[in-house]
Amino acid sequence: MIRTRSIWILVAVAVAAVASGLLIGYPVEAGAAAVITYAAFVSLITTRDLADRAQLRRRRARRVAERLPLEQLRRVDETLAAAHASEVGRDRELRPLFRAIAATRLARRGVDLDRNPVQARAILGEDLWELVRSGRSQGSHLVAGGVSTTELQSLIGRLERI
């Protein structure tokens, strides 16, 4: 709307310039100057509009295609590193992630993680159940007691098989 208003203002100025040129006695020069000014202004508006549209498309594509998956991967990487480093990291970072995944996978089978603990334990297996069960006490070691790479691979494999 602002651009349309600007064009109409420019048209009015150009018409006023041509009318002034006619009254003063320079109709050709005034008309040529008005036409050139108008063409330059329309060209500028069109170029800015095209540049804005191209930039919006590029930003949207980059945001959707690159930022979200990379951010999610960074968070998962940080979670796994914290779980590997300490017992506290395992309980604060890994447990909520694995608990959400396990609850979703069990729900597909009609089993609730908290309401059907016997069935959930049988499906999850002892190691995974021990990590995701409710009522589990929190670890207190800040520098020890993390999940080993082998244990982590086993837990992930178990989640994938559910």
C-alpha positions in Angstrom: 0.0 0.0 0.0 2.8 2.4 0.8 4.5 1.7 -2.5 1.3 2.3 -4.4 0.8 5.6 -2.6 4.5 6.5 -3.4 3.9 5.8 -7.1 0.8 8.0 -7.2 2.6 10.8 -5.5 5.4 10.5 -8.1 2.8 10.6 -10.9 1.3 13.7 -9.4 4.7 15.4 -9.1 5.5 14.4 -12.7 2.2 15.8 -14.0 2.9 19.0 -12.0 6.4 19.2 -13.6 5.0 18.8 -17.1 2.3 21.3 -16.5 4.9 23.8 -15.1 7.1 23.1 -18.1 4.2 23.9 -20.4 3.4 27.1 -18.6 7.0 28.2 -18.6 7.7 27.3 -22.2 9.8 24.1 -22.0 7.3 21.3 -22.6 9.6 18.8 -24.2 12.4 19.0 -21.6 10.0 18.9 -18.7 8.1 16.0 -20.1 11.3 14.0 -20.8 12.5 14.7 -17.2 9.2 13.5 -15.8 9.1 10.3 -17.8 12.7 9.5 -16.9 12.1 10.1 -13.2 8.9 8.0 -13.3 10.7 5.1 -15.1 13.6 5.2 -12.6 11.2 5.2 -9.6 9.1 2.3 -11.0 12.3 0.3 -11.7 13.6 1.0 -8.1 10.3 -0.2 -6.6 10.2 -3.4 -8.7 13.8 -4.2 -7.9 13.3 -3.8 -4.2 10.2 -5.9 -4.3 11.9 -8.7 -6.2 14.9 -8.6 -3.8 12.6 -8.8 -0.7 10.8 -11.8 -2.1 14.0 -13.6 -3.0 15.4 -12.9 0.5 12.2 -14.2 2.2 12.3 -17.4 0.2 16.0 -18.0 0.9 15.5 -17.3 4.7 12.5 -19.6 5.0 14.2 -22.5 3.1 17.4 -22.2 5.2 15.5 -22.0 8.4 13.4 -25.0 7.7 16.0 -27.1 5.9 19.0 -26.5 8.0 18.4 -25.0 11.5 15.8 -27.4 12.9 17.5 -30.7 12.2 20.9 -29.4 13.1 19.6 -27.9 16.4 17.9 -31.2 17.2 21.1 -33.1 16.4 23.1 -30.8 18.7 20.7 -31.3 21.5 20.8 -35.1 21.2 24.6 -35.0 20.9 24.7 -32.9 24.1 22.3 -35.3 25.9 24.4 -38.3 24.9 27.6 -36.7 26.0 26.1 -35.7 29.4 24.8 -39.2 29.9 28.2 -40.7 29.0 30.0 -38.3 31.4 28.1 -38.8 34.6 25.3 -40.3 36.6 23.6 -36.9 36.9 23.8 -36.4 33.2 22.2 -39.8 32.6 19.3 -39.1 34.9 18.7 -35.4 34.0 19.4 -35.5 30.2 19.1 -39.1 28.8 16.3 -40.4 31.0 13.6 -37.8 29.9 14.5 -38.3 26.3 14.4 -42.1 26.5 11.3 -42.1 28.7 9.4 -40.0 26.1 10.5 -42.3 23.3 9.7 -45.5 25.3 6.2 -44.1 26.2 5.4 -43.3 22.6 6.6 -46.7 21.4 4.7 -48.5 24.1 1.5 -46.5 23.4 1.5 -47.9 19.9 1.1 -51.3 21.5 -1.6 -50.1 23.8 0.6 -50.2 26.9 1.0 -47.2 29.2 4.5 -46.8 30.8 3.1 -45.8 34.2 -0.2 -47.6 34.3 1.0 -51.0 33.1 4.4 -51.4 34.6 4.5 -55.2 34.4 3.7 -55.2 30.7 6.0 -52.2 30.0 8.9 -53.9 31.9 8.4 -57.1 29.8 8.5 -55.2 26.5 11.3 -52.8 27.4 13.7 -55.3 29.0 15.4 -54.9 32.3 18.1 -52.3 31.5 15.8 -50.0 29.6 13.0 -50.4 32.2 15.5 -49.5 34.9 16.3 -46.2 33.1 12.8 -45.1 32.2 10.6 -46.3 35.1 8.9 -43.9 37.3 10.0 -43.7 40.9 13.6 -44.2 40.0 16.0 -42.3 42.4 18.2 -39.6 40.9 21.9 -40.2 40.6 24.3 -37.9 42.5 27.7 -38.5 40.9 28.8 -35.5 38.8 31.9 -37.1 37.3 31.2 -40.9 37.3 28.4 -43.4 36.7 27.5 -42.4 33.2 26.3 -44.8 30.5 29.0 -46.6 28.6 29.0 -46.6 24.8 28.1 -50.3 24.7 25.2 -49.8 27.2 24.0 -46.8 25.2 24.0 -48.7 21.9 22.2 -51.6 23.6 19.5 -49.2 25.0 19.1 -47.5 21.6 18.8 -50.8 19.9 16.2 -51.9 22.4 14.1 -48.8 21.8 14.3 -49.3 18.0 13.0 -52.9 18.3 9.9 -51.8 20.3 
